[in-house]
């Protein structure tokens, strides 16, 4: 994910749109703090669909975005450690 200042974003907006169209998320900062993210139309549509559903788990919403590895959300089935009470 690229991060760029608002001033630099204004100067090179066309190149940023090309990056976003290629699937990269571009974070635009104002006064050193993230203010906006430029994303592709596909990513924005996926976010809209996930938002409209209004149900499902947080993981379902995250998985609606492109390029998310589904293995991240698999349950850890290893036994828990023993604890004396």
C-alpha positions as CSV (number, residue, x, y, z in Angstrom):
1,X,0.0,0.0,0.0
2,X,1.4,3.3,-1.0
3,X,1.2,6.4,1.2
4,X,1.4,9.9,-0.2
5,X,0.8,13.4,1.1
6,X,-2.1,15.4,-0.2
7,X,0.2,17.9,-1.9
8,X,2.0,15.2,-3.8
9,X,-1.3,13.5,-4.6
10,X,-2.5,16.7,-6.3
11,X,0.6,16.9,-8.3
12,X,0.6,13.3,-9.5
13,X,-3.1,12.3,-9.4
14,X,-3.0,10.6,-12.8
15,X,-0.3,8.2,-11.7
16,X,-2.2,7.5,-8.4
17,X,-5.3,6.6,-10.4
18,X,-3.2,4.2,-12.5
19,X,-1.9,2.5,-9.3
20,X,-5.4,2.2,-7.8
21,X,-6.7,0.8,-11.1
22,X,-4.0,-1.8,-11.0
23,X,-5.3,-2.9,-7.5
24,X,-3.0,-1.0,-5.2
25,X,-4.5,0.9,-2.2
26,X,-3.1,4.4,-2.1
27,X,-3.4,6.2,1.3
28,X,-3.5,10.0,1.1
29,X,-2.3,11.8,4.2
30,X,-3.1,15.3,5.5
31,X,-0.9,16.9,8.1
32,X,0.8,13.5,8.6
33,X,-2.4,11.6,9.3
34,X,-4.3,9.3,6.9
35,X,-7.2,11.2,5.4
36,X,-8.4,9.0,2.5
37,X,-7.7,5.9,0.5
38,X,-7.8,5.7,-3.3
39,X,-8.9,2.2,-4.4
40,X,-10.0,0.5,-7.6
41,X,-13.7,0.4,-8.7
42,X,-13.7,-3.3,-8.0
43,X,-12.5,-2.8,-4.4
44,X,-15.0,0.0,-3.8
45,X,-17.9,-2.2,-5.2
46,X,-16.8,-5.1,-3.0
47,X,-16.9,-2.8,0.0
48,X,-20.4,-1.5,-1.0
49,X,-21.7,-5.0,-1.3
50,X,-20.3,-6.0,2.1
51,X,-21.7,-2.9,3.7
52,X,-25.2,-3.5,2.2
53,X,-25.4,-7.1,3.4
54,X,-25.4,-5.9,7.0
55,X,-25.0,-9.5,8.3
56,X,-22.3,-12.0,8.5
57,X,-19.1,-11.9,10.5
58,X,-16.3,-9.4,10.4
59,X,-14.2,-12.0,8.5
60,X,-16.9,-12.2,5.8
61,X,-16.7,-8.5,5.3
62,X,-12.8,-8.6,5.1
63,X,-13.0,-11.6,2.7
64,X,-15.2,-9.5,0.3
65,X,-12.1,-7.4,-0.5
66,X,-9.9,-8.7,-3.3
67,X,-6.5,-10.4,-2.6
68,X,-7.3,-11.5,1.0
69,X,-6.0,-15.0,1.9
70,X,-8.8,-17.1,3.3
71,X,-6.4,-19.1,5.4
72,X,-5.9,-16.1,7.7
73,X,-9.3,-16.8,9.3
74,X,-9.0,-20.6,9.9
75,X,-9.5,-21.7,13.4
76,X,-6.5,-22.8,15.5
77,X,-7.5,-26.3,16.6
78,X,-4.3,-27.0,18.7
79,X,-5.1,-27.9,22.3
80,X,-5.1,-25.1,24.9
81,X,-2.5,-25.1,27.6
82,X,-3.2,-26.6,31.1
83,X,-3.9,-24.0,33.8
84,X,-4.0,-24.6,37.5
85,X,-6.7,-22.8,39.4
